[in-house]
Amino acid sequence: MGKVKKGVNCSVAGCSDRAIQSISIDKVQEAAQSMGLKFDTKKSRRIYLCEKHYKEVKKYLKKTKKLEKWKHGLPFT
């Protein structure tokens, strides 16, 4: 049983909603800096996000992934 199922809260500072997803901190760092999100972490490797913050991060990551594909001349889908 993982931490999300046990009921861990969102890692974004000031948010006390229940987390629905965990993501590697390496993937989220760039998105967090550009979106202005601050995390309450204790040197962990995972970030736990509530539904609202997960949607925002997922949207940003999808957009950057698409731009990277265009940059390298690959067809987008």
N, CA, C and O atoms as a CHARMM CRD file, in Angstrom:
* protein
*
  308
    1    1 MET  N      0.84500  -1.17400   0.00000 PROA 1      0.00000
    2    1 MET  CA     0.00000   0.00000   0.00000 PROA 1      0.00000
    3    1 MET  C      0.89200   1.24000   0.00000 PROA 1      0.00000
    4    1 MET  O      1.77400   1.38700   0.84700 PROA 1      0.00000
    5    2 GLY  N      0.64900   2.12300  -0.96000 PROA 2      0.00000
    6    2 GLY  CA     1.46800   3.31400  -1.09100 PROA 2      0.00000
    7    2 GLY  C      1.00500   4.45300  -0.20700 PROA 2      0.00000
    8    2 GLY  O     -0.02000   4.35700   0.46700 PROA 2      0.00000
    9    3 LYS  N      1.77200   5.53400  -0.21800 PROA 3      0.00000
   10    3 LYS  CA     1.45600   6.68400   0.62500 PROA 3      0.00000
   11    3 LYS  C      0.18500   7.39600   0.18600 PROA 3      0.00000
   12    3 LYS  O     -0.54400   7.93200   1.01900 PROA 3      0.00000
   13    4 VAL  N     -0.08600   7.40600  -1.11800 PROA 4      0.00000
   14    4 VAL  CA    -1.28400   8.07900  -1.61200 PROA 4      0.00000
   15    4 VAL  C     -2.52700   7.39000  -1.06100 PROA 4      0.00000
   16    4 VAL  O     -3.46500   8.05700  -0.62500 PROA 4      0.00000
   17    5 LYS  N     -2.53800   6.06500  -1.08000 PROA 5      0.00000
   18    5 LYS  CA    -3.68000   5.32000  -0.54400 PROA 5      0.00000
   19    5 LYS  C     -3.80700   5.47500   0.96600 PROA 5      0.00000
   20    5 LYS  O     -4.90800   5.40000   1.51200 PROA 5      0.00000
   21    6 LYS  N     -2.68800   5.69000   1.63600 PROA 6      0.00000
   22    6 LYS  CA    -2.72000   5.86700   3.08200 PROA 6      0.00000
   23    6 LYS  C     -3.26500   7.23700   3.47200 PROA 6      0.00000
   24    6 LYS  O     -3.69800   7.43300   4.60700 PROA 6      0.00000
   25    7 GLY  N     -3.24500   8.19300   2.52900 PROA 7      0.00000
   26    7 GLY  CA    -3.84900   9.49400   2.81300 PROA 7      0.00000
   27    7 GLY  C     -2.87400  10.62300   3.02600 PROA 7      0.00000
   28    7 GLY  O     -3.11200  11.47700   3.88100 PROA 7      0.00000
   29    8 VAL  N     -1.80000  10.66200   2.29200 PROA 8      0.00000
   30    8 VAL  CA    -0.83100  11.75000   2.41100 PROA 8      0.00000
   31    8 VAL  C     -1.42400  13.01900   1.78900 PROA 8      0.00000
   32    8 VAL  O     -2.21400  12.94200   0.84800 PROA 8      0.00000
   33    9 ASN  N     -1.04100  14.18000   2.31600 PROA 9      0.00000
   34    9 ASN  CA    -1.53700  15.45500   1.80800 PROA 9      0.00000
   35    9 ASN  C     -0.67500  15.96200   0.66700 PROA 9      0.00000
   36    9 ASN  O      0.43700  15.47900   0.45600 PROA 9      0.00000
   37   10 CYS  N     -1.18900  16.93200  -0.06200 PROA 10     0.00000
   38   10 CYS  CA    -0.49300  17.55100  -1.18700 PROA 10     0.00000
   39   10 CYS  C      0.80900  18.19300  -0.70300 PROA 10     0.00000
   40   10 CYS  O      0.84500  18.77700   0.38000 PROA 10     0.00000
   41   11 SER  N      1.86800  18.09100  -1.49200 PROA 11     0.00000
   42   11 SER  CA     3.18500  18.62100  -1.12300 PROA 11     0.00000
   43   11 SER  C      3.34900  20.10400  -1.42500 PROA 11     0.00000
   44   11 SER  O      4.35900  20.69600  -1.04300 PROA 11     0.00000
   45   12 VAL  N      2.37800  20.72100  -2.10300 PROA 12     0.00000
   46   12 VAL  CA     2.46900  22.14500  -2.42600 PROA 12     0.00000
   47   12 VAL  C      2.23500  22.94000  -1.14500 PROA 12     0.00000
   48   12 VAL  O      1.29900  22.66900  -0.39300 PROA 12     0.00000
   49   13 ALA  N      3.10800  23.93600  -0.90800 PROA 13     0.00000
   50   13 ALA  CA     3.00500  24.75800   0.29100 PROA 13     0.00000
   51   13 ALA  C      1.66700  25.49300   0.32000 PROA 13     0.00000
   52   13 ALA  O      1.28000  26.13400  -0.65700 PROA 13     0.00000
   53   14 GLY  N      0.97400  25.39500   1.43300 PROA 14     0.00000
   54   14 GLY  CA    -0.30000  26.07200   1.60800 PROA 14     0.00000
   55   14 GLY  C     -1.50600  25.25400   1.18300 PROA 14     0.00000
   56   14 GLY  O     -2.63700  25.70100   1.37000 PROA 14     0.00000
   57   15 CYS  N     -1.30900  24.09500   0.63000 PROA 15     0.00000
   58   15 CYS  CA    -2.42300  23.23600   0.19300 PROA 15     0.00000
   59   15 CYS  C     -2.55700  22.07600   1.17500 PROA 15     0.00000
   60   15 CYS  O     -1.58100  21.39100   1.47900 PROA 15     0.00000
   61   16 SER  N     -3.75600  21.86600   1.66000 PROA 16     0.00000
   62   16 SER  CA    -3.96700  20.77700   2.61700 PROA 16     0.00000
   63   16 SER  C     -4.90400  19.71100   2.06300 PROA 16     0.00000
   64   16 SER  O     -5.42900  18.89500   2.82200 PROA 16     0.00000
   65   17 ASP  N     -5.12200  19.70900   0.74700 PROA 17     0.00000
   66   17 ASP  CA    -5.97700  18.70000   0.12500 PROA 17     0.00000
   67   17 ASP  C     -5.26300  17.35000   0.09000 PROA 17     0.00000
   68   17 ASP  O     -4.04000  17.27100   0.20100 PROA 17     0.00000
   69   18 ARG  N     -6.04000  16.31700  -0.06200 PROA 18     0.00000
   70   18 ARG  CA    -5.50200  14.95800  -0.10700 PROA 18     0.00000
   71   18 ARG  C     -4.87900  14.68700  -1.47800 PROA 18     0.00000
   72   18 ARG  O     -5.45900  15.04300  -2.50400 PROA 18     0.00000
   73   19 ALA  N     -3.71600  14.06500  -1.50000 PROA 19     0.00000
   74   19 ALA  CA    -2.99200  13.76400  -2.73500 PROA 19     0.00000
   75   19 ALA  C     -3.66400  12.62600  -3.49200 PROA 19     0.00000
   76   19 ALA  O     -4.17500  11.67800  -2.89600 PROA 19     0.00000
   77   20 ILE  N     -3.65100  12.74300  -4.83700 PROA 20     0.00000
   78   20 ILE  CA    -4.20000  11.67700  -5.67800 PROA 20     0.00000
   79   20 ILE  C     -3.12000  11.05300  -6.54600 PROA 20     0.00000
   80   20 ILE  O     -3.33800   9.99800  -7.14200 PROA 20     0.00000
   81   21 GLN  N     -1.95000  11.69600  -6.62600 PROA 21     0.00000
   82   21 GLN  CA    -0.89200  11.21700  -7.52400 PROA 21     0.00000
   83   21 GLN  C      0.46500  11.59700  -6.95200 PROA 21     0.00000
   84   21 GLN  O      0.59800  12.63000  -6.29500 PROA 21     0.00000
   85   22 SER  N      1.46200  10.77300  -7.19700 PROA 22     0.00000
   86   22 SER  CA     2.83900  11.11400  -6.83700 PROA 22     0.00000
   87   22 SER  C      3.68300  11.12100  -8.10600 PROA 22     0.00000
   88   22 SER  O      3.50200  10.28900  -8.99400 PROA 22     0.00000
   89   23 ILE  N      4.60900  12.07600  -8.17400 PROA 23     0.00000
   90   23 ILE  CA     5.46500  12.24600  -9.34500 PROA 23     0.00000
   91   23 ILE  C      6.89700  12.43200  -8.85300 PROA 23     0.00000
   92   23 ILE  O      7.13300  12.94900  -7.76100 PROA 23     0.00000
   93   24 SER  N      7.83400  12.00600  -9.67000 PROA 24     0.00000
   94   24 SER  CA     9.24400  12.18100  -9.35100 PROA 24     0.00000
   95   24 SER  C      9.56800  13.66700  -9.25100 PROA 24     0.00000
   96   24 SER  O      9.07300  14.46700 -10.04500 PROA 24     0.00000
   97   25 ILE  N     10.37900  14.02900  -8.29900 PROA 25     0.00000
   98   25 ILE  CA    10.73200  15.43000  -8.09000 PROA 25     0.00000
   99   25 ILE  C     11.52600  15.97900  -9.27800 PROA 25     0.00000
  100   25 ILE  O     11.47200  17.17600  -9.56100 PROA 25     0.00000
  101   26 ASP  N     12.25900  15.11100  -9.97200 PROA 26     0.00000
  102   26 ASP  CA    13.03700  15.55500 -11.13300 PROA 26     0.00000
  103   26 ASP  C     12.13300  16.06000 -12.25000 PROA 26     0.00000
  104   26 ASP  O     12.46100  17.04700 -12.90900 PROA 26     0.00000
  105   27 LYS  N     11.01200  15.40400 -12.47200 PROA 27     0.00000
  106   27 LYS  CA    10.08500  15.80800 -13.52400 PROA 27     0.00000
  107   27 LYS  C      9.35700  17.10300 -13.17300 PROA 27     0.00000
  108   27 LYS  O      9.03500  17.89200 -14.06200 PROA 27     0.00000
  109   28 VAL  N      9.09900  17.32300 -11.91200 PROA 28     0.00000
  110   28 VAL  CA     8.25400  18.42800 -11.48400 PROA 28     0.00000
  111   28 VAL  C      9.03100  19.71900 -11.23000 PROA 28     0.00000
  112   28 VAL  O      8.43100  20.79400 -11.24400 PROA 28     0.00000
  113   29 GLN  N     10.32100  19.65600 -11.00300 PROA 29     0.00000
  114   29 GLN  CA    11.08400  20.83600 -10.62300 PROA 29     0.00000
  115   29 GLN  C     10.98100  21.96500 -11.63300 PROA 29     0.00000
  116   29 GLN  O     10.74000  23.10900 -11.24600 PROA 29     0.00000
  117   30 GLU  N     11.15300  21.68200 -12.90300 PROA 30     0.00000
  118   30 GLU  CA    11.09200  22.71700 -13.93600 PROA 30     0.00000
  119   30 GLU  C      9.69200  23.32400 -14.00700 PROA 30     0.00000
  120   30 GLU  O      9.54300  24.54200 -14.10900 PROA 30     0.00000
  121   31 ALA  N      8.68700  22.48700 -13.95400 PROA 31     0.00000
  122   31 ALA  CA     7.30400  22.97000 -13.99900 PROA 31     0.00000
  123   31 ALA  C      7.00300  23.84100 -12.78600 PROA 31     0.00000
  124   31 ALA  O      6.34200  24.87300 -12.90800 PROA 31     0.00000
  125   32 ALA  N      7.48000  23.43500 -11.63100 PROA 32     0.00000
  126   32 ALA  CA     7.21800  24.18700 -10.40800 PROA 32     0.00000
  127   32 ALA  C      7.85600  25.57100 -10.45000 PROA 32     0.00000
  128   32 ALA  O      7.25200  26.54700 -10.00300 PROA 32     0.00000
  129   33 GLN  N      9.05600  25.66200 -10.97600 PROA 33     0.00000
  130   33 GLN  CA     9.73500  26.94800 -11.04500 PROA 33     0.00000
  131   33 GLN  C      9.00000  27.91000 -11.96400 PROA 33     0.00000
  132   33 GLN  O      8.83500  29.08100 -11.62000 PROA 33     0.00000
  133   34 SER  N      8.56100  27.44700 -13.11300 PROA 34     0.00000
  134   34 SER  CA     7.88600  28.32900 -14.05400 PROA 34     0.00000
  135   34 SER  C      6.46300  28.66200 -13.60300 PROA 34     0.00000
  136   34 SER  O      5.95000  29.73100 -13.93200 PROA 34     0.00000
  137   35 MET  N      5.82200  27.76700 -12.86000 PROA 35     0.00000
  138   35 MET  CA     4.45600  27.99300 -12.39500 PROA 35     0.00000
  139   35 MET  C      4.42500  28.69400 -11.04300 PROA 35     0.00000
  140   35 MET  O      3.36400  29.15700 -10.62100 PROA 35     0.00000
  141   36 GLY  N      5.54600  28.78400 -10.36000 PROA 36     0.00000
  142   36 GLY  CA     5.60200  29.44800  -9.06200 PROA 36     0.00000
  143   36 GLY  C      5.12600  28.59700  -7.89900 PROA 36     0.00000
  144   36 GLY  O      4.65800  29.13300  -6.89500 PROA 36     0.00000
  145   37 LEU  N      5.23600  27.28700  -8.01700 PROA 37     0.00000
  146   37 LEU  CA     4.82200  26.39000  -6.93700 PROA 37     0.00000
  147   37 LEU  C      5.98600  26.15400  -5.97900 PROA 37     0.00000
  148   37 LEU  O      7.12300  25.96600  -6.41000 PROA 37     0.00000
  149   38 LYS  N      5.70100  26.16600  -4.70700 PROA 38     0.00000
  150   38 LYS  CA     6.69000  25.85500  -3.68000 PROA 38     0.00000
  151   38 LYS  C      6.26100  24.56600  -3.00000 PROA 38     0.00000
  152   38 LYS  O      5.08000  24.37300  -2.70900 PROA 38     0.00000
  153   39 PHE  N      7.22800  23.67900  -2.74400 PROA 39     0.00000
  154   39 PHE  CA     6.92200  22.37700  -2.16100 PROA 39     0.00000
  155   39 PHE  C      7.42800  22.27800  -0.73200 PROA 39     0.00000
  156   39 PHE  O      8.49000  22.80100  -0.39500 PROA 39     0.00000
  157   40 ASP  N      6.65200  21.59900   0.10000 PROA 40     0.00000
  158   40 ASP  CA     7.06300  21.25200   1.45400 PROA 40     0.00000
  159   40 ASP  C      7.67000  19.85900   1.39400 PROA 40     0.00000
  160   40 ASP  O      6.96100  18.86800   1.57000 PROA 40     0.00000
  161   41 THR  N      8.95000  19.77200   1.15200 PROA 41     0.00000
  162   41 THR  CA     9.59000  18.45900   1.05900 PROA 41     0.00000
  163   41 THR  C     10.69900  18.35200   2.08300 PROA 41     0.00000
  164   41 THR  O     11.31000  19.34500   2.48000 PROA 41     0.00000
  165   42 LYS  N     10.93700  17.15200   2.48700 PROA 42     0.00000
  166   42 LYS  CA    12.02300  16.86500   3.42100 PROA 42     0.00000
  167   42 LYS  C     13.03200  15.96900   2.73300 PROA 42     0.00000
  168   42 LYS  O     13.32400  14.86600   3.19700 PROA 42     0.00000
  169   43 LYS  N     13.56200  16.45500   1.62100 PROA 43     0.00000
  170   43 LYS  CA    14.56000  15.73200   0.83600 PROA 43     0.00000
  171   43 LYS  C     14.03300  14.37700   0.35600 PROA 43     0.00000
  172   43 LYS  O     14.77000  13.39000   0.33700 PROA 43     0.00000
  173   44 SER  N     12.76800  14.33600  -0.02700 PROA 44     0.00000
  174   44 SER  CA    12.22700  13.09100  -0.56000 PROA 44     0.00000
  175   44 SER  C     12.37100  13.08400  -2.07400 PROA 44     0.00000
  176   44 SER  O     12.66000  14.11700  -2.67900 PROA 44     0.00000
  177   45 ARG  N     12.17200  11.93100  -2.68200 PROA 45     0.00000
  178   45 ARG  CA    12.32500  11.79700  -4.13000 PROA 45     0.00000
  179   45 ARG  C     10.99600  11.93200  -4.85800 PROA 45     0.00000
  180   45 ARG  O     10.97500  12.00400  -6.08700 PROA 45     0.00000
  181   46 ARG  N      9.88800  11.96800  -4.12600 PROA 46     0.00000
  182   46 ARG  CA     8.55600  12.03700  -4.72000 PROA 46     0.00000
  183   46 ARG  C      7.83300  13.29400  -4.25100 PROA 46     0.00000
  184   46 ARG  O      8.02900  13.77300  -3.13400 PROA 46     0.00000
  185   47 ILE  N      6.98800  13.81300  -5.14200 PROA 47     0.00000
  186   47 ILE  CA     6.10500  14.93100  -4.82000 PROA 47     0.00000
  187   47 ILE  C      4.68400  14.39900  -4.89200 PROA 47     0.00000
  188   47 ILE  O      4.32900  13.69200  -5.83600 PROA 47     0.00000
  189   48 TYR  N      3.88000  14.73200  -3.91100 PROA 48     0.00000
  190   48 TYR  CA     2.49800  14.28300  -3.87100 PROA 48     0.00000
  191   48 TYR  C      1.59600  15.46100  -4.21000 PROA 48     0.00000
  192   48 TYR  O      1.70500  16.52900  -3.60700 PROA 48     0.00000
  193   49 LEU  N      0.69800  15.26200  -5.18500 PROA 49     0.00000
  194   49 LEU  CA    -0.12900  16.34700  -5.68500 PROA 49     0.00000
  195   49 LEU  C     -1.61400  16.03500  -5.56100 PROA 49     0.00000
  196   49 LEU  O     -2.04900  14.90300  -5.77600 PROA 49     0.00000
  197   50 CYS  N     -2.38900  17.07300  -5.20400 PROA 50     0.00000
  198   50 CYS  CA    -3.84300  16.94400  -5.18500 PROA 50     0.00000
  199   50 CYS  C     -4.35100  17.04700  -6.62300 PROA 50     0.00000
  200   50 CYS  O     -3.56900  17.27500  -7.54500 PROA 50     0.00000
  201   51 GLU  N     -5.64600  16.88300  -6.81000 PROA 51     0.00000
  202   51 GLU  CA    -6.21400  16.87400  -8.15500 PROA 51     0.00000
  203   51 GLU  C     -5.97000  18.18800  -8.88400 PROA 51     0.00000
  204   51 GLU  O     -5.62000  18.18000 -10.06500 PROA 51     0.00000
  205   52 LYS  N     -6.14700  19.31200  -8.20500 PROA 52     0.00000
  206   52 LYS  CA    -5.98600  20.63200  -8.82100 PROA 52     0.00000
  207   52 LYS  C     -4.54400  20.86000  -9.29000 PROA 52     0.00000
  208   52 LYS  O     -4.31600  21.26200 -10.43100 PROA 52     0.00000
  209   53 HSD  N     -3.59300  20.60800  -8.42500 PROA 53     0.00000
  210   53 HSD  CA    -2.19200  20.83800  -8.77100 PROA 53     0.00000
  211   53 HSD  C     -1.68100  19.81400  -9.78200 PROA 53     0.00000
  212   53 HSD  O     -0.84100  20.14300 -10.62000 PROA 53     0.00000
  213   54 TYR  N     -2.17300  18.58700  -9.71400 PROA 54     0.00000
  214   54 TYR  CA    -1.76800  17.57400 -10.67700 PROA 54     0.00000
  215   54 TYR  C     -2.20600  17.95500 -12.08500 PROA 54     0.00000
  216   54 TYR  O     -1.45300  17.77000 -13.04100 PROA 54     0.00000
  217   55 LYS  N     -3.42200  18.48700 -12.21800 PROA 55     0.00000
  218   55 LYS  CA    -3.89900  18.93000 -13.52800 PROA 55     0.00000
  219   55 LYS  C     -3.00900  20.02500 -14.09700 PROA 55     0.00000
  220   55 LYS  O     -2.66100  19.99700 -15.27800 PROA 55     0.00000
  221   56 GLU  N     -2.64000  20.99300 -13.25300 PROA 56     0.00000
  222   56 GLU  CA    -1.78400  22.09600 -13.69900 PROA 56     0.00000
  223   56 GLU  C     -0.41900  21.59900 -14.15800 PROA 56     0.00000
  224   56 GLU  O      0.07200  21.99300 -15.21600 PROA 56     0.00000
  225   57 VAL  N      0.18300  20.74000 -13.36300 PROA 57     0.00000
  226   57 VAL  CA     1.51100  20.21700 -13.69200 PROA 57     0.00000
  227   57 VAL  C      1.45500  19.35100 -14.94200 PROA 57     0.00000
  228   57 VAL  O      2.32700  19.44400 -15.80500 PROA 57     0.00000
  229   58 LYS  N      0.43000  18.50700 -15.04100 PROA 58     0.00000
  230   58 LYS  CA     0.28500  17.63100 -16.19700 PROA 58     0.00000
  231   58 LYS  C      0.12100  18.45000 -17.47400 PROA 58     0.00000
  232   58 LYS  O      0.69300  18.10100 -18.50700 PROA 58     0.00000
  233   59 LYS  N     -0.64300  19.51900 -17.41900 PROA 59     0.00000
  234   59 LYS  CA    -0.85700  20.37900 -18.57300 PROA 59     0.00000
  235   59 LYS  C      0.46200  21.03200 -19.00800 PROA 59     0.00000
  236   59 LYS  O      0.76200  21.10900 -20.20000 PROA 59     0.00000
  237   60 TYR  N      1.24100  21.49700 -18.03300 PROA 60     0.00000
  238   60 TYR  CA     2.53200  22.12000 -18.34000 PROA 60     0.00000
  239   60 TYR  C      3.49400  21.10100 -18.96100 PROA 60     0.00000
  240   60 TYR  O      4.16400  21.40500 -19.94800 PROA 60     0.00000
  241   61 LEU  N      3.56500  19.90800 -18.39200 PROA 61     0.00000
  242   61 LEU  CA     4.47300  18.88200 -18.90100 PROA 61     0.00000
  243   61 LEU  C      4.08600  18.43900 -20.30700 PROA 61     0.00000
  244   61 LEU  O      4.95500  18.17800 -21.13800 PROA 61     0.00000
  245   62 LYS  N      2.79100  18.35500 -20.57500 PROA 62     0.00000
  246   62 LYS  CA     2.32300  17.97500 -21.89900 PROA 62     0.00000
  247   62 LYS  C      2.73400  19.02300 -22.93300 PROA 62     0.00000
  248   62 LYS  O      3.16100  18.68600 -24.03800 PROA 62     0.00000
  249   63 LYS  N      2.60200  20.29200 -22.56100 PROA 63     0.00000
  250   63 LYS  CA     2.95500  21.39000 -23.45700 PROA 63     0.00000
  251   63 LYS  C      4.46000  21.39700 -23.75600 PROA 63     0.00000
  252   63 LYS  O      4.85900  21.57400 -24.90700 PROA 63     0.00000
  253   64 THR  N      5.29000  21.20800 -22.73600 PROA 64     0.00000
  254   64 THR  CA     6.73700  21.21000 -22.95400 PROA 64     0.00000
  255   64 THR  C      7.18700  20.00300 -23.76400 PROA 64     0.00000
  256   64 THR  O      8.11400  20.10100 -24.56900 PROA 64     0.00000
  257   65 LYS  N      6.53600  18.87300 -23.55400 PROA 65     0.00000
  258   65 LYS  CA     6.87500  17.67300 -24.32400 PROA 65     0.00000
  259   65 LYS  C      6.57300  17.87800 -25.80600 PROA 65     0.00000
  260   65 LYS  O      7.34600  17.46100 -26.66900 PROA 65     0.00000
  261   66 LYS  N      5.44600  18.52000 -26.09100 PROA 66     0.00000
  262   66 LYS  CA     5.06600  18.80000 -27.47200 PROA 66     0.00000
  263   66 LYS  C      6.06200  19.76700 -28.11800 PROA 66     0.00000
  264   66 LYS  O      6.43600  19.58900 -29.27700 PROA 66     0.00000
  265   67 LEU  N      6.48900  20.78200 -27.37700 PROA 67     0.00000
  266   67 LEU  CA     7.46200  21.73900 -27.90000 PROA 67     0.00000
  267   67 LEU  C      8.80900  21.07700 -28.18600 PROA 67     0.00000
  268   67 LEU  O      9.47400  21.41200 -29.16600 PROA 67     0.00000
  269   68 GLU  N      9.20400  20.14200 -27.33400 PROA 68     0.00000
  270   68 GLU  CA    10.45600  19.42100 -27.55500 PROA 68     0.00000
  271   68 GLU  C     10.38500  18.59100 -28.83000 PROA 68     0.00000
  272   68 GLU  O     11.36000  18.51600 -29.57700 PROA 68     0.00000
  273   69 LYS  N      9.24100  17.97000 -29.08100 PROA 69     0.00000
  274   69 LYS  CA     9.07400  17.18600 -30.30800 PROA 69     0.00000
  275   69 LYS  C      9.18700  18.08600 -31.53200 PROA 69     0.00000
  276   69 LYS  O      9.85200  17.73500 -32.50700 PROA 69     0.00000
  277   70 TRP  N      8.53400  19.25100 -31.48200 PROA 70     0.00000
  278   70 TRP  CA     8.59700  20.19000 -32.60400 PROA 70     0.00000
  279   70 TRP  C     10.02400  20.66900 -32.82300 PROA 70     0.00000
  280   70 TRP  O     10.47000  20.82500 -33.96000 PROA 70     0.00000
  281   71 LYS  N     10.72700  20.89800 -31.73700 PROA 71     0.00000
  282   71 LYS  CA    12.10500  21.39000 -31.81700 PROA 71     0.00000
  283   71 LYS  C     13.00400  20.39300 -32.55000 PROA 71     0.00000
  284   71 LYS  O     13.91500  20.79600 -33.27400 PROA 71     0.00000
  285   72 HSD  N     12.75700  19.11600 -32.36900 PROA 72     0.00000
  286   72 HSD  CA    13.57300  18.08400 -33.00500 PROA 72     0.00000
  287   72 HSD  C     13.00400  17.60100 -34.33700 PROA 72     0.00000
  288   72 HSD  O     13.54700  16.68900 -34.95900 PROA 72     0.00000
  289   73 GLY  N     11.91300  18.21800 -34.76500 PROA 73     0.00000
  290   73 GLY  CA    11.35000  17.90200 -36.06900 PROA 73     0.00000
  291   73 GLY  C     10.56900  16.60500 -36.13600 PROA 73     0.00000
  292   73 GLY  O     10.36800  16.05600 -37.21900 PROA 73     0.00000
  293   74 LEU  N     10.12700  16.11100 -34.99100 PROA 74     0.00000
  294   74 LEU  CA     9.35600  14.87200 -34.97100 PROA 74     0.00000
  295   74 LEU  C      7.87500  15.20200 -35.16200 PROA 74     0.00000
  296   74 LEU  O      7.43500  16.28200 -34.76900 PROA 74     0.00000
  297   75 PRO  N      7.11200  14.31000 -35.74700 PROA 75     0.00000
  298   75 PRO  CA     5.67700  14.57400 -35.91700 PROA 75     0.00000
  299   75 PRO  C      4.99000  14.57600 -34.57100 PROA 75     0.00000
  300   75 PRO  O      5.32800  13.77900 -33.69600 PROA 75     0.00000
  301   76 PHE  N      4.03100  15.46100 -34.40000 PROA 76     0.00000
  302   76 PHE  CA     3.32300  15.53900 -33.12600 PROA 76     0.00000
  303   76 PHE  C      1.98700  14.81000 -33.23800 PROA 76     0.00000
  304   76 PHE  O      1.38000  14.71100 -34.30400 PROA 76     0.00000
  305   77 THR  N      1.55900  14.30000 -32.06800 PROA 77     0.00000
  306   77 THR  CA     0.27100  13.60800 -32.01000 PROA 77     0.00000
  307   77 THR  C     -0.51200  14.09500 -30.82900 PROA 77     0.00000
  308   77 THR  O     -1.63000  13.63700 -30.59900 PROA 77     0.00000
